[in-house]
Amino acid sequence: MSILIEKLIINYPYFFAVILLVIGALTVLTRSSLFKKLFGISIMESAVFIMFIAAGNIRGGTEPILNGHNTGAVYINPLPSALMLTGIVVSVSVNAFALALIMRLYKTYGTTDANRIAELRKEVADR
């Protein structure tokens, strides 16, 4: 049991990312409000960002800035961090677009409940 706890402590960013991913997935699957579903998707995106940044980290590594003093230093890979900055920008724009769609659905149907919107669409299609 102590080996498992030791491994969890060493790999805490991955463990935290998995917990966030599960929380986000459960939120998306169990809630019917579109706002809550979008919030769950945002939580899952954050978990992916944490996972990628943790994968690019090297324990004991330094920032990748070359100077004459650290000739034999181990450097952290900057590529995952740069890619995740791009991913954050994309996720913010997708979330803004999704919020605009949810607002449009609310204006059209008067609710943000996905089940109720499906019922209302079925009623209109049956006419």
PyMOL CGO cylinders between C-alpha atoms (Angstrom):
from pymol import cmd
from pymol.cgo import CYLINDER

trace = [
    CYLINDER, 0.00, 0.00, 0.00, 2.84, 2.39, 0.80, 0.3, 1, 1, 1, 1, 1, 1,
    CYLINDER, 2.84, 2.39, 0.80, 4.33, 1.80, -2.67, 0.3, 1, 1, 1, 1, 1, 1,
    CYLINDER, 4.33, 1.80, -2.67, 1.06, 2.92, -4.27, 0.3, 1, 1, 1, 1, 1, 1,
    CYLINDER, 1.06, 2.92, -4.27, 0.92, 6.06, -2.15, 0.3, 1, 1, 1, 1, 1, 1,
    CYLINDER, 0.92, 6.06, -2.15, 4.56, 6.79, -2.95, 0.3, 1, 1, 1, 1, 1, 1,
    CYLINDER, 4.56, 6.79, -2.95, 3.89, 6.46, -6.69, 0.3, 1, 1, 1, 1, 1, 1,
    CYLINDER, 3.89, 6.46, -6.69, 0.83, 8.76, -6.40, 0.3, 1, 1, 1, 1, 1, 1,
    CYLINDER, 0.83, 8.76, -6.40, 2.89, 11.38, -4.59, 0.3, 1, 1, 1, 1, 1, 1,
    CYLINDER, 2.89, 11.38, -4.59, 5.65, 11.23, -7.19, 0.3, 1, 1, 1, 1, 1, 1,
    CYLINDER, 5.65, 11.23, -7.19, 3.19, 11.43, -10.09, 0.3, 1, 1, 1, 1, 1, 1,
    CYLINDER, 3.19, 11.43, -10.09, 0.76, 13.92, -8.53, 0.3, 1, 1, 1, 1, 1, 1,
    CYLINDER, 0.76, 13.92, -8.53, 0.24, 16.05, -11.70, 0.3, 1, 1, 1, 1, 1, 1,
    CYLINDER, 0.24, 16.05, -11.70, -0.97, 13.01, -13.63, 0.3, 1, 1, 1, 1, 1, 1,
    CYLINDER, -0.97, 13.01, -13.63, -3.18, 11.88, -10.74, 0.3, 1, 1, 1, 1, 1, 1,
    CYLINDER, -3.18, 11.88, -10.74, -4.67, 15.37, -10.46, 0.3, 1, 1, 1, 1, 1, 1,
    CYLINDER, -4.67, 15.37, -10.46, -5.26, 15.48, -14.23, 0.3, 1, 1, 1, 1, 1, 1,
    CYLINDER, -5.26, 15.48, -14.23, -7.06, 12.11, -14.18, 0.3, 1, 1, 1, 1, 1, 1,
    CYLINDER, -7.06, 12.11, -14.18, -9.28, 13.25, -11.30, 0.3, 1, 1, 1, 1, 1, 1,
    CYLINDER, -9.28, 13.25, -11.30, -10.16, 16.45, -13.20, 0.3, 1, 1, 1, 1, 1, 1,
    CYLINDER, -10.16, 16.45, -13.20, -10.88, 14.44, -16.34, 0.3, 1, 1, 1, 1, 1, 1,
    CYLINDER, -10.88, 14.44, -16.34, -13.24, 12.12, -14.45, 0.3, 1, 1, 1, 1, 1, 1,
    CYLINDER, -13.24, 12.12, -14.45, -15.02, 15.06, -12.78, 0.3, 1, 1, 1, 1, 1, 1,
    CYLINDER, -15.02, 15.06, -12.78, -15.48, 16.76, -16.15, 0.3, 1, 1, 1, 1, 1, 1,
    CYLINDER, -15.48, 16.76, -16.15, -16.70, 13.58, -17.84, 0.3, 1, 1, 1, 1, 1, 1,
    CYLINDER, -16.70, 13.58, -17.84, -19.20, 12.89, -15.07, 0.3, 1, 1, 1, 1, 1, 1,
    CYLINDER, -19.20, 12.89, -15.07, -20.45, 16.47, -15.28, 0.3, 1, 1, 1, 1, 1, 1,
    CYLINDER, -20.45, 16.47, -15.28, -20.98, 16.19, -19.04, 0.3, 1, 1, 1, 1, 1, 1,
    CYLINDER, -20.98, 16.19, -19.04, -22.69, 12.80, -18.78, 0.3, 1, 1, 1, 1, 1, 1,
    CYLINDER, -22.69, 12.80, -18.78, -24.95, 13.40, -15.78, 0.3, 1, 1, 1, 1, 1, 1,
    CYLINDER, -24.95, 13.40, -15.78, -26.15, 17.01, -16.17, 0.3, 1, 1, 1, 1, 1, 1,
    CYLINDER, -26.15, 17.01, -16.17, -28.78, 18.16, -18.61, 0.3, 1, 1, 1, 1, 1, 1,
    CYLINDER, -28.78, 18.16, -18.61, -28.10, 21.89, -18.40, 0.3, 1, 1, 1, 1, 1, 1,
    CYLINDER, -28.10, 21.89, -18.40, -26.06, 23.06, -21.36, 0.3, 1, 1, 1, 1, 1, 1,
    CYLINDER, -26.06, 23.06, -21.36, -24.12, 25.50, -19.18, 0.3, 1, 1, 1, 1, 1, 1,
    CYLINDER, -24.12, 25.50, -19.18, -23.08, 22.68, -16.85, 0.3, 1, 1, 1, 1, 1, 1,
    CYLINDER, -23.08, 22.68, -16.85, -22.10, 20.51, -19.81, 0.3, 1, 1, 1, 1, 1, 1,
    CYLINDER, -22.10, 20.51, -19.81, -19.92, 23.31, -21.17, 0.3, 1, 1, 1, 1, 1, 1,
    CYLINDER, -19.92, 23.31, -21.17, -18.36, 23.76, -17.72, 0.3, 1, 1, 1, 1, 1, 1,
    CYLINDER, -18.36, 23.76, -17.72, -17.58, 20.02, -17.63, 0.3, 1, 1, 1, 1, 1, 1,
    CYLINDER, -17.58, 20.02, -17.63, -15.94, 20.24, -21.03, 0.3, 1, 1, 1, 1, 1, 1,
    CYLINDER, -15.94, 20.24, -21.03, -13.81, 23.15, -19.78, 0.3, 1, 1, 1, 1, 1, 1,
    CYLINDER, -13.81, 23.15, -19.78, -12.73, 21.06, -16.79, 0.3, 1, 1, 1, 1, 1, 1,
    CYLINDER, -12.73, 21.06, -16.79, -11.71, 18.23, -19.14, 0.3, 1, 1, 1, 1, 1, 1,
    CYLINDER, -11.71, 18.23, -19.14, -9.73, 20.67, -21.28, 0.3, 1, 1, 1, 1, 1, 1,
    CYLINDER, -9.73, 20.67, -21.28, -7.87, 21.84, -18.18, 0.3, 1, 1, 1, 1, 1, 1,
    CYLINDER, -7.87, 21.84, -18.18, -7.03, 18.23, -17.34, 0.3, 1, 1, 1, 1, 1, 1,
    CYLINDER, -7.03, 18.23, -17.34, -5.52, 17.73, -20.79, 0.3, 1, 1, 1, 1, 1, 1,
    CYLINDER, -5.52, 17.73, -20.79, -3.48, 20.91, -20.43, 0.3, 1, 1, 1, 1, 1, 1,
    CYLINDER, -3.48, 20.91, -20.43, -2.12, 19.79, -17.06, 0.3, 1, 1, 1, 1, 1, 1,
    CYLINDER, -2.12, 19.79, -17.06, -1.27, 16.36, -18.47, 0.3, 1, 1, 1, 1, 1, 1,
    CYLINDER, -1.27, 16.36, -18.47, 0.70, 17.77, -21.41, 0.3, 1, 1, 1, 1, 1, 1,
    CYLINDER, 0.70, 17.77, -21.41, 2.58, 20.31, -19.31, 0.3, 1, 1, 1, 1, 1, 1,
    CYLINDER, 2.58, 20.31, -19.31, 3.45, 17.64, -16.74, 0.3, 1, 1, 1, 1, 1, 1,
    CYLINDER, 3.45, 17.64, -16.74, 4.73, 15.40, -19.52, 0.3, 1, 1, 1, 1, 1, 1,
    CYLINDER, 4.73, 15.40, -19.52, 7.10, 18.12, -20.70, 0.3, 1, 1, 1, 1, 1, 1,
    CYLINDER, 7.10, 18.12, -20.70, 8.50, 18.73, -17.23, 0.3, 1, 1, 1, 1, 1, 1,
    CYLINDER, 8.50, 18.73, -17.23, 11.79, 17.18, -16.09, 0.3, 1, 1, 1, 1, 1, 1,
    CYLINDER, 11.79, 17.18, -16.09, 12.48, 16.99, -12.37, 0.3, 1, 1, 1, 1, 1, 1,
    CYLINDER, 12.48, 16.99, -12.37, 15.57, 19.00, -11.58, 0.3, 1, 1, 1, 1, 1, 1,
    CYLINDER, 15.57, 19.00, -11.58, 15.55, 20.62, -15.01, 0.3, 1, 1, 1, 1, 1, 1,
    CYLINDER, 15.55, 20.62, -15.01, 16.04, 24.29, -15.62, 0.3, 1, 1, 1, 1, 1, 1,
    CYLINDER, 16.04, 24.29, -15.62, 14.37, 26.69, -18.00, 0.3, 1, 1, 1, 1, 1, 1,
    CYLINDER, 14.37, 26.69, -18.00, 15.72, 26.45, -21.55, 0.3, 1, 1, 1, 1, 1, 1,
    CYLINDER, 15.72, 26.45, -21.55, 17.64, 29.71, -21.57, 0.3, 1, 1, 1, 1, 1, 1,
    CYLINDER, 17.64, 29.71, -21.57, 21.16, 29.27, -22.81, 0.3, 1, 1, 1, 1, 1, 1,
    CYLINDER, 21.16, 29.27, -22.81, 23.94, 31.13, -21.06, 0.3, 1, 1, 1, 1, 1, 1,
    CYLINDER, 23.94, 31.13, -21.06, 27.58, 30.43, -20.52, 0.3, 1, 1, 1, 1, 1, 1,
    CYLINDER, 27.58, 30.43, -20.52, 27.22, 29.32, -16.91, 0.3, 1, 1, 1, 1, 1, 1,
    CYLINDER, 27.22, 29.32, -16.91, 25.15, 26.12, -17.29, 0.3, 1, 1, 1, 1, 1, 1,
    CYLINDER, 25.15, 26.12, -17.29, 27.01, 24.07, -19.85, 0.3, 1, 1, 1, 1, 1, 1,
    CYLINDER, 27.01, 24.07, -19.85, 25.88, 20.63, -18.65, 0.3, 1, 1, 1, 1, 1, 1,
    CYLINDER, 25.88, 20.63, -18.65, 22.39, 21.51, -17.40, 0.3, 1, 1, 1, 1, 1, 1,
    CYLINDER, 22.39, 21.51, -17.40, 19.28, 19.47, -18.13, 0.3, 1, 1, 1, 1, 1, 1,
    CYLINDER, 19.28, 19.47, -18.13, 16.62, 21.63, -19.76, 0.3, 1, 1, 1, 1, 1, 1,
    CYLINDER, 16.62, 21.63, -19.76, 12.85, 21.39, -19.60, 0.3, 1, 1, 1, 1, 1, 1,
    CYLINDER, 12.85, 21.39, -19.60, 11.14, 20.89, -22.95, 0.3, 1, 1, 1, 1, 1, 1,
    CYLINDER, 11.14, 20.89, -22.95, 9.34, 24.18, -23.81, 0.3, 1, 1, 1, 1, 1, 1,
    CYLINDER, 9.34, 24.18, -23.81, 7.28, 22.72, -26.67, 0.3, 1, 1, 1, 1, 1, 1,
    CYLINDER, 7.28, 22.72, -26.67, 4.39, 21.26, -24.56, 0.3, 1, 1, 1, 1, 1, 1,
    CYLINDER, 4.39, 21.26, -24.56, 3.97, 24.57, -22.75, 0.3, 1, 1, 1, 1, 1, 1,
    CYLINDER, 3.97, 24.57, -22.75, 3.90, 26.50, -26.02, 0.3, 1, 1, 1, 1, 1, 1,
    CYLINDER, 3.90, 26.50, -26.02, 1.39, 24.08, -27.53, 0.3, 1, 1, 1, 1, 1, 1,
    CYLINDER, 1.39, 24.08, -27.53, -0.82, 24.31, -24.47, 0.3, 1, 1, 1, 1, 1, 1,
    CYLINDER, -0.82, 24.31, -24.47, -0.82, 28.11, -24.68, 0.3, 1, 1, 1, 1, 1, 1,
    CYLINDER, -0.82, 28.11, -24.68, -2.17, 27.69, -28.20, 0.3, 1, 1, 1, 1, 1, 1,
    CYLINDER, -2.17, 27.69, -28.20, -4.69, 25.15, -26.91, 0.3, 1, 1, 1, 1, 1, 1,
    CYLINDER, -4.69, 25.15, -26.91, -5.86, 27.55, -24.22, 0.3, 1, 1, 1, 1, 1, 1,
    CYLINDER, -5.86, 27.55, -24.22, -6.50, 30.26, -26.81, 0.3, 1, 1, 1, 1, 1, 1,
    CYLINDER, -6.50, 30.26, -26.81, -8.46, 27.81, -28.96, 0.3, 1, 1, 1, 1, 1, 1,
    CYLINDER, -8.46, 27.81, -28.96, -10.49, 26.52, -25.98, 0.3, 1, 1, 1, 1, 1, 1,
    CYLINDER, -10.49, 26.52, -25.98, -11.40, 30.06, -24.91, 0.3, 1, 1, 1, 1, 1, 1,
    CYLINDER, -11.40, 30.06, -24.91, -12.67, 30.85, -28.41, 0.3, 1, 1, 1, 1, 1, 1,
    CYLINDER, -12.67, 30.85, -28.41, -14.61, 27.57, -28.63, 0.3, 1, 1, 1, 1, 1, 1,
    CYLINDER, -14.61, 27.57, -28.63, -16.14, 28.22, -25.20, 0.3, 1, 1, 1, 1, 1, 1,
    CYLINDER, -16.14, 28.22, -25.20, -17.17, 31.72, -26.28, 0.3, 1, 1, 1, 1, 1, 1,
    CYLINDER, -17.17, 31.72, -26.28, -18.77, 30.28, -29.43, 0.3, 1, 1, 1, 1, 1, 1,
    CYLINDER, -18.77, 30.28, -29.43, -20.55, 27.59, -27.39, 0.3, 1, 1, 1, 1, 1, 1,
    CYLINDER, -20.55, 27.59, -27.39, -21.86, 30.20, -24.97, 0.3, 1, 1, 1, 1, 1, 1,
    CYLINDER, -21.86, 30.20, -24.97, -23.22, 32.21, -27.90, 0.3, 1, 1, 1, 1, 1, 1,
    CYLINDER, -23.22, 32.21, -27.90, -24.98, 29.08, -29.18, 0.3, 1, 1, 1, 1, 1, 1,
    CYLINDER, -24.98, 29.08, -29.18, -26.41, 28.34, -25.74, 0.3, 1, 1, 1, 1, 1, 1,
    CYLINDER, -26.41, 28.34, -25.74, -27.71, 31.91, -25.49, 0.3, 1, 1, 1, 1, 1, 1,
    CYLINDER, -27.71, 31.91, -25.49, -29.31, 31.54, -28.93, 0.3, 1, 1, 1, 1, 1, 1,
    CYLINDER, -29.31, 31.54, -28.93, -30.94, 28.26, -27.86, 0.3, 1, 1, 1, 1, 1, 1,
    CYLINDER, -30.94, 28.26, -27.86, -32.25, 29.97, -24.72, 0.3, 1, 1, 1, 1, 1, 1,
    CYLINDER, -32.25, 29.97, -24.72, -33.78, 32.78, -26.79, 0.3, 1, 1, 1, 1, 1, 1,
    CYLINDER, -33.78, 32.78, -26.79, -35.38, 30.26, -29.15, 0.3, 1, 1, 1, 1, 1, 1,
    CYLINDER, -35.38, 30.26, -29.15, -36.62, 27.62, -26.69, 0.3, 1, 1, 1, 1, 1, 1,
    CYLINDER, -36.62, 27.62, -26.69, -36.73, 29.50, -23.37, 0.3, 1, 1, 1, 1, 1, 1,
    CYLINDER, -36.73, 29.50, -23.37, -34.57, 26.92, -21.58, 0.3, 1, 1, 1, 1, 1, 1,
    CYLINDER, -34.57, 26.92, -21.58, -31.02, 25.59, -21.46, 0.3, 1, 1, 1, 1, 1, 1,
    CYLINDER, -31.02, 25.59, -21.46, -32.05, 22.07, -20.46, 0.3, 1, 1, 1, 1, 1, 1,
    CYLINDER, -32.05, 22.07, -20.46, -30.97, 19.68, -23.22, 0.3, 1, 1, 1, 1, 1, 1,
    CYLINDER, -30.97, 19.68, -23.22, -33.76, 17.19, -22.50, 0.3, 1, 1, 1, 1, 1, 1,
    CYLINDER, -33.76, 17.19, -22.50, -36.43, 19.89, -22.63, 0.3, 1, 1, 1, 1, 1, 1,
    CYLINDER, -36.43, 19.89, -22.63, -35.03, 21.27, -25.89, 0.3, 1, 1, 1, 1, 1, 1,
    CYLINDER, -35.03, 21.27, -25.89, -35.16, 17.76, -27.39, 0.3, 1, 1, 1, 1, 1, 1,
    CYLINDER, -35.16, 17.76, -27.39, -38.80, 17.41, -26.27, 0.3, 1, 1, 1, 1, 1, 1,
    CYLINDER, -38.80, 17.41, -26.27, -39.71, 20.78, -27.77, 0.3, 1, 1, 1, 1, 1, 1,
    CYLINDER, -39.71, 20.78, -27.77, -38.01, 19.89, -31.07, 0.3, 1, 1, 1, 1, 1, 1,
    CYLINDER, -38.01, 19.89, -31.07, -39.86, 16.57, -31.14, 0.3, 1, 1, 1, 1, 1, 1,
    CYLINDER, -39.86, 16.57, -31.14, -43.18, 18.36, -30.56, 0.3, 1, 1, 1, 1, 1, 1,
    CYLINDER, -43.18, 18.36, -30.56, -42.46, 20.71, -33.47, 0.3, 1, 1, 1, 1, 1, 1,
    CYLINDER, -42.46, 20.71, -33.47, -41.44, 17.81, -35.73, 0.3, 1, 1, 1, 1, 1, 1,
    CYLINDER, -41.44, 17.81, -35.73, -44.60, 15.84, -34.87, 0.3, 1, 1, 1, 1, 1, 1,
    CYLINDER, -44.60, 15.84, -34.87, -46.88, 18.68, -36.00, 0.3, 1, 1, 1, 1, 1, 1,
]
cmd.load_cgo(trace, "trace")
